[in-house]
């Protein structure tokens, strides 16, 4: 009887070969290597950009990703679901492409200078392609590597499709030799010049907002303050809502595999239980939850689980007293629809204390760092009720423009 049986501690991770069997289509991989091998009458493409998807995370291949990129100076962007597959402070990192994308990643992948776009571990969904934006298609070859053959060609037919587990493909790419290695080495200067050009401009959209002193607080300033107050190795579990875009843009992942977000399903309220799991699995890393008041109304009671079990979490509650993403649409329809998105009268600090947690309200951005310090010193869950302004538009300008273009064309 499973429900009556004790679960013997400690937990053990699934063996790597079981979690991500190192399978690969060797013939297809050989064709990929040939793409970078010089032959008579054919020039080797030099400007290569890599887009890493969630498959890289699932196959525990972040080290292989970094090794391949570093060996050949390959610029790396990630999808939102793979944010942090490479440290976003890495000199080859471009940040997120697609929904919640950075300026660097957007300008790089949409550039006409890209000859080969190497996609590893992404099925190229709507969000991962900036609303199926054909401008991301490179001039020479779209190369797609995925463990599930049904993910290959689901959006666009690629010039090279490789059925492979992401980790095995990246391991082999990092250890290329012969003509393929020489071909990639020959394009190093081109890629370094391209990368320097892209990274010469601002990384983010709305860079000026990170220093806003406004009250109610600007979300960009809040996320920036939270990031600087948290240790580099802290895990971040992000809920579904407008805050997802703010944290995608302004939270810099400094250690690989510390950003968790259920981006495909979008379940409101999922971040607290997600963070409980992250903290139990990695107790040596401080854990933060990025959530909103609408999400708290869905599953905020899971804060009681964390308090009961003594799980230390910092709940960064982006409190705009509204269902924020819905308000962006509703307020344009008038006062009636706008009022339906209101979440008034909630005492979130009182709620946290009622279930055994601690917490405090923060209304001035200059007070955030000290509040995070007190939360880090707490032995259990600690809720920060961060009073933010709901009016600033989320930093997803390229996404909004792409959606509008797609709707106009269809």
C-alpha positions as CSV (number, residue, x, y, z in Angstrom):
1,X,0.0,0.0,0.0
2,X,1.9,3.0,-1.3
3,X,0.0,5.5,0.8
4,X,0.9,3.7,4.0
5,X,4.5,2.9,3.2
6,X,7.3,5.1,4.5
7,X,9.6,6.8,1.9
8,X,13.1,5.8,2.9
9,X,15.5,8.8,3.0
10,X,17.7,10.0,1.5
11,X,16.4,10.5,-2.0
12,X,18.7,9.5,-4.8
13,X,18.9,11.2,-8.2
14,X,18.1,9.2,-11.3
15,X,21.2,7.9,-13.0
16,X,22.2,10.2,-15.9
17,X,21.9,7.5,-18.5
18,X,18.3,6.8,-17.4
19,X,17.3,10.5,-17.3
20,X,18.8,11.3,-20.7
21,X,20.1,8.3,-22.6
22,X,23.0,9.3,-24.8
23,X,21.5,8.4,-28.1
24,X,22.4,10.0,-31.4
25,X,21.9,9.5,-35.2
26,X,25.6,9.3,-36.2
27,X,24.9,9.6,-39.9
28,X,23.0,12.9,-39.3
29,X,25.8,14.1,-36.9
30,X,28.4,13.4,-39.6
31,X,26.4,15.5,-42.0
32,X,26.4,18.3,-39.4
33,X,30.2,18.0,-39.1
34,X,30.5,18.1,-42.9
35,X,28.7,21.5,-42.9
36,X,31.7,23.0,-41.3
37,X,34.3,21.1,-43.3
38,X,35.9,22.9,-46.2
39,X,35.6,21.2,-49.6
40,X,36.6,22.3,-53.1
41,X,34.2,24.8,-54.4
42,X,32.3,25.4,-51.2
43,X,32.9,28.0,-48.5
44,X,32.5,27.0,-44.8
45,X,29.9,29.2,-43.0
46,X,31.5,31.3,-40.4
47,X,28.8,33.2,-38.5
48,X,27.2,30.5,-36.3
49,X,24.8,31.3,-33.4
50,X,23.5,28.6,-31.0
51,X,20.0,28.6,-29.5
52,X,19.7,26.3,-26.5
53,X,16.3,24.9,-25.5
54,X,15.0,23.1,-22.5
55,X,16.5,19.8,-23.8
56,X,19.9,21.1,-22.7
57,X,18.7,21.5,-19.2
58,X,16.8,18.2,-19.1
59,X,19.9,16.3,-20.3
60,X,22.2,18.0,-17.8
61,X,24.3,19.2,-20.6
62,X,25.1,22.7,-19.5
63,X,28.8,21.9,-19.1
64,X,28.9,20.5,-22.7
65,X,27.2,23.6,-23.9
66,X,29.7,25.8,-22.3
67,X,32.6,23.7,-23.5
68,X,31.5,23.8,-27.2
69,X,30.8,27.5,-27.1
70,X,34.1,28.3,-25.5
71,X,36.2,26.1,-27.7
72,X,34.9,27.8,-30.9
73,X,33.6,31.2,-29.6
74,X,30.0,30.4,-30.5
75,X,27.5,33.0,-29.2
76,X,24.7,31.4,-27.2
77,X,21.1,32.4,-26.8
78,X,18.5,30.4,-24.9
79,X,14.8,30.0,-25.0
80,X,12.9,31.2,-21.9
81,X,12.4,27.6,-20.7
82,X,16.2,27.2,-20.9
83,X,17.1,30.6,-19.3
84,X,20.4,30.0,-17.5
85,X,21.5,27.0,-19.5
86,X,24.7,29.1,-19.7
87,X,25.5,31.8,-17.1
88,X,24.1,35.1,-18.4
89,X,27.2,36.8,-17.3
90,X,29.3,34.5,-19.6
91,X,31.1,36.5,-22.3
92,X,29.4,34.4,-25.0
93,X,25.9,34.7,-23.6
94,X,23.2,36.6,-25.4
95,X,20.3,36.0,-23.0
96,X,16.8,34.8,-23.8
97,X,15.4,34.8,-27.3
98,X,11.6,34.9,-28.0
99,X,9.1,35.8,-25.3
100,X,10.8,37.8,-22.5
101,X,13.9,38.0,-24.8
102,X,16.8,40.3,-24.2
103,X,17.9,42.9,-26.7
104,X,21.2,41.1,-27.4
105,X,19.6,37.8,-28.2
106,X,16.8,39.4,-30.3
107,X,19.2,41.5,-32.4
108,X,21.6,38.7,-32.9
109,X,19.2,35.9,-34.0
110,X,17.2,38.2,-36.2
111,X,20.3,39.6,-37.9
112,X,20.8,38.9,-41.6
113,X,24.5,38.2,-40.8
114,X,23.7,34.8,-39.2
115,X,24.7,32.0,-41.6
116,X,23.9,29.0,-39.4
117,X,21.5,28.9,-36.5
118,X,22.2,25.7,-34.4
119,X,19.1,24.9,-32.4
120,X,19.7,22.3,-29.6
121,X,16.9,21.0,-27.5
122,X,14.0,23.2,-28.6
123,X,11.0,22.2,-30.7
124,X,10.8,25.9,-31.8
125,X,7.4,26.7,-30.4
126,X,5.5,29.9,-30.8
127,X,7.3,31.6,-27.9
128,X,10.7,30.2,-28.8
129,X,10.5,31.6,-32.4
130,X,9.2,35.1,-31.5
131,X,5.8,34.3,-32.9
132,X,7.1,32.1,-35.7
133,X,9.2,35.0,-37.0
134,X,10.8,34.0,-40.3
135,X,13.5,36.6,-39.8
136,X,15.3,34.2,-37.5
137,X,16.0,31.8,-40.4
138,X,19.7,32.0,-41.3
139,X,21.2,32.5,-44.7
140,X,22.9,29.1,-45.1
141,X,21.4,26.5,-42.7
142,X,18.9,26.0,-39.9
143,X,20.3,23.0,-37.9
144,X,17.9,21.5,-35.4
145,X,19.0,18.9,-32.8
146,X,16.3,17.2,-30.7
147,X,15.8,13.9,-28.9
148,X,12.2,13.6,-30.1
149,X,12.0,13.3,-33.9
150,X,8.5,14.8,-33.8
151,X,10.1,18.1,-32.7
152,X,12.1,18.2,-35.9
153,X,10.5,20.3,-38.6
154,X,7.4,21.0,-36.5
155,X,7.8,24.7,-37.3
156,X,10.2,25.0,-40.2
157,X,11.9,22.4,-42.3
158,X,15.6,22.5,-41.4
159,X,18.5,22.1,-43.8
160,X,20.0,19.6,-41.2
161,X,17.9,17.7,-38.7
162,X,19.7,15.5,-36.1
163,X,17.8,13.1,-33.8
164,X,20.0,13.2,-30.7
165,X,19.9,13.7,-27.0
166,X,21.2,17.2,-26.4
167,X,24.0,16.3,-24.1
168,X,25.4,13.7,-26.5
169,X,25.3,16.1,-29.4
170,X,27.0,18.9,-27.5
171,X,29.6,16.5,-26.1
172,X,30.5,15.5,-29.7
173,X,30.4,19.0,-30.9
174,X,32.8,20.1,-28.2
175,X,35.3,17.4,-29.2
176,X,35.2,17.8,-33.0
177,X,38.5,17.3,-34.8
178,X,39.8,17.3,-38.3
179,X,38.2,19.4,-41.0
180,X,35.1,20.3,-39.0
181,X,37.1,21.7,-36.1
182,X,39.3,23.6,-38.6
183,X,36.3,25.0,-40.3
184,X,34.8,26.3,-37.1
185,X,38.1,27.6,-35.9
186,X,38.4,29.5,-39.2
187,X,35.2,31.4,-38.4
188,X,36.2,32.5,-34.9
189,X,37.2,36.0,-35.8
190,X,33.9,36.6,-37.7
191,X,31.9,35.4,-34.7
192,X,33.9,37.4,-32.2
193,X,33.4,40.6,-34.2
194,X,29.7,39.9,-34.6
195,X,29.3,39.2,-30.9
196,X,31.2,42.4,-29.9
197,X,28.9,44.4,-32.2
198,X,25.7,42.9,-30.6
199,X,27.0,43.2,-27.0
200,X,28.1,46.8,-27.7
201,X,24.6,48.0,-27.1
202,X,22.3,47.7,-24.0
203,X,21.5,44.1,-22.9
204,X,18.0,44.9,-21.9
205,X,14.9,46.8,-23.0
206,X,14.0,49.6,-20.7
207,X,17.5,49.8,-19.2
208,X,16.7,53.2,-17.7
209,X,13.9,51.6,-15.6
210,X,16.3,49.7,-13.3
211,X,17.1,52.9,-11.5
212,X,13.6,54.2,-11.1
213,X,12.8,55.6,-7.7
214,X,9.0,55.6,-8.3
215,X,6.5,54.7,-5.6
216,X,4.6,52.4,-6.1
217,X,7.8,50.7,-7.2
218,X,8.7,50.0,-10.8
219,X,8.9,46.2,-11.4
220,X,12.3,46.6,-13.3
221,X,13.9,48.3,-10.2
222,X,12.4,45.7,-7.9
223,X,13.8,42.7,-9.8
224,X,17.2,44.4,-10.2
225,X,17.3,45.0,-6.4
226,X,16.3,41.4,-5.7
227,X,18.9,40.0,-8.0
228,X,21.7,42.1,-6.4
229,X,20.6,41.2,-2.9
230,X,20.5,37.4,-3.5
231,X,23.6,35.2,-3.7
232,X,24.7,34.3,-7.2
233,X,23.9,30.6,-6.7
234,X,20.3,31.2,-5.5
235,X,17.6,29.3,-7.3
236,X,14.6,31.2,-8.7
237,X,11.2,29.7,-9.3
238,X,9.0,31.9,-11.4
239,X,5.2,31.8,-11.5
240,X,2.9,32.6,-14.4
241,X,1.9,36.2,-15.0
242,X,3.3,39.6,-15.9
243,X,6.1,39.0,-13.4
244,X,7.5,36.3,-15.6
245,X,8.4,38.9,-18.2
246,X,10.0,41.2,-15.7
247,X,12.1,38.4,-14.2
248,X,13.0,37.1,-17.7
249,X,14.4,40.5,-18.6
250,X,16.0,41.8,-15.4
251,X,17.0,38.7,-13.4
252,X,20.5,37.7,-14.5
253,X,21.1,34.0,-14.0
254,X,24.7,33.8,-12.8
255,X,24.9,30.0,-12.2
256,X,23.6,27.5,-14.7
257,X,20.5,25.5,-13.9
258,X,19.2,27.8,-11.1
259,X,16.2,29.3,-13.0
260,X,12.9,27.3,-13.0
261,X,9.8,28.3,-14.8
262,X,6.8,26.3,-16.1
263,X,6.7,28.4,-19.3
264,X,4.8,26.1,-21.6
265,X,1.8,25.3,-19.3
266,X,1.6,28.6,-17.6
267,X,0.0,27.3,-14.3
268,X,-0.8,30.2,-12.0
269,X,0.4,29.4,-8.4
270,X,2.9,26.7,-9.4
271,X,6.0,28.5,-8.2
272,X,5.8,27.9,-4.5
273,X,5.6,24.1,-4.7
274,X,8.2,24.2,-7.5
275,X,10.5,26.1,-5.1
276,X,9.8,23.8,-2.3
277,X,11.1,21.0,-4.5
278,X,14.1,23.0,-5.6
279,X,15.0,23.8,-2.0
280,X,14.7,20.2,-0.8
281,X,16.8,19.0,-3.7
282,X,19.4,21.7,-3.3
283,X,19.3,22.7,0.4
284,X,22.7,24.4,0.1
285,X,21.3,27.1,-2.3
286,X,19.0,29.9,-1.1
287,X,15.6,29.7,-2.9
288,X,13.4,32.6,-4.1
289,X,9.9,32.5,-5.5
290,X,8.8,35.1,-8.0
291,X,5.0,35.3,-7.9
292,X,2.1,37.7,-8.0
293,X,-1.0,38.4,-5.9
294,X,-3.2,36.7,-8.5
295,X,-1.0,33.5,-8.3
296,X,-1.1,33.7,-4.5
297,X,-4.9,33.5,-4.6
298,X,-4.6,30.3,-6.6
299,X,-2.1,28.2,-4.6
300,X,-0.6,30.6,-2.0
301,X,-1.8,28.1,0.7
302,X,1.3,26.0,-0.2
303,X,3.2,28.5,1.9
304,X,1.7,26.5,4.8
305,X,3.4,23.4,3.5
306,X,6.8,25.2,3.5
307,X,6.2,26.5,7.0
308,X,5.1,23.2,8.3
309,X,8.1,21.4,6.9
310,X,10.5,24.2,7.8
311,X,11.6,24.8,4.2
312,X,13.4,28.2,3.9
313,X,12.0,30.1,0.9
314,X,11.9,33.8,0.1
315,X,8.6,34.6,-1.6
316,X,9.0,37.8,-3.7
317,X,5.4,38.8,-4.1
318,X,5.0,41.3,-6.9
319,X,1.9,42.9,-5.5
320,X,0.1,45.2,-7.9
321,X,-3.3,44.5,-6.4
322,X,-4.5,43.1,-9.7
323,X,-4.4,40.3,-12.1
324,X,-1.7,42.1,-13.9
325,X,-1.5,40.4,-17.3
326,X,-5.3,40.6,-17.6
327,X,-5.4,44.2,-16.5
328,X,-3.2,45.2,-19.5
329,X,-6.0,44.1,-21.8
330,X,-9.0,44.9,-19.7
331,X,-8.2,48.5,-18.8
332,X,-8.3,49.4,-22.5
333,X,-11.9,48.3,-22.5
334,X,-13.1,50.7,-19.8
335,X,-13.6,50.9,-16.1
336,X,-15.9,48.0,-15.9
337,X,-13.6,45.3,-17.3
338,X,-10.7,47.0,-15.5
339,X,-12.4,46.6,-12.1
340,X,-12.9,42.9,-12.6
341,X,-9.1,42.5,-12.4
342,X,-8.8,44.2,-9.0
343,X,-7.4,42.3,-6.0
344,X,-8.2,44.7,-3.1
345,X,-7.9,44.3,0.7
346,X,-5.3,41.5,0.9
347,X,-3.0,41.6,3.8
348,X,-0.3,39.2,2.5
349,X,2.0,39.6,5.4
350,X,-0.9,38.8,7.8
351,X,-1.7,35.8,5.6
352,X,1.9,34.6,5.7
353,X,2.0,34.8,9.5
354,X,-1.3,33.0,9.8
355,X,0.2,29.9,8.2
356,X,3.4,29.9,10.2
357,X,5.7,32.0,7.9
358,X,7.2,35.4,8.4
359,X,7.1,38.5,6.2
360,X,7.1,42.2,5.7
361,X,5.8,44.8,3.3
362,X,8.2,46.8,1.2
363,X,7.1,50.0,-0.5
364,X,10.3,51.8,-1.3
365,X,12.9,50.3,-3.6
366,X,15.7,51.5,-1.4
367,X,14.5,49.1,1.4
368,X,14.5,45.9,-0.7
369,X,18.1,44.9,-0.1
370,X,17.8,45.1,3.7
371,X,14.5,43.2,3.6
372,X,16.1,40.4,1.5
373,X,18.9,40.2,4.1
374,X,16.3,39.6,6.9
375,X,14.6,37.0,4.7
376,X,17.9,35.2,4.1
377,X,18.5,35.1,7.9
378,X,15.1,33.4,8.5
379,X,15.0,29.7,9.1
380,X,11.7,29.2,7.4
381,X,9.6,30.8,4.6
382,X,9.6,34.6,4.5
383,X,7.2,36.6,2.3
384,X,8.2,40.0,0.9
385,X,5.0,42.0,-0.1
386,X,6.5,44.2,-2.8
387,X,4.1,46.9,-3.7
388,X,4.6,47.6,-7.4
389,X,3.0,49.8,-10.0
390,X,0.8,47.8,-12.4
391,X,1.0,50.4,-15.2
392,X,4.4,50.0,-16.8
393,X,4.1,47.7,-19.8
394,X,6.0,44.4,-19.6
395,X,9.4,44.5,-21.4
396,X,8.3,42.4,-24.3
397,X,8.3,45.0,-27.1
398,X,9.7,42.6,-29.8
399,X,7.1,40.0,-28.9
400,X,4.2,42.5,-29.1
401,X,5.4,43.8,-32.4
402,X,5.8,40.2,-33.7
403,X,2.3,39.2,-32.6
404,X,0.9,42.3,-34.3
405,X,2.8,41.6,-37.5
406,X,1.6,38.0,-37.5
407,X,-2.0,39.0,-36.9
408,X,-1.8,41.6,-39.7
409,X,-0.5,39.0,-42.1
410,X,-3.0,36.3,-41.2
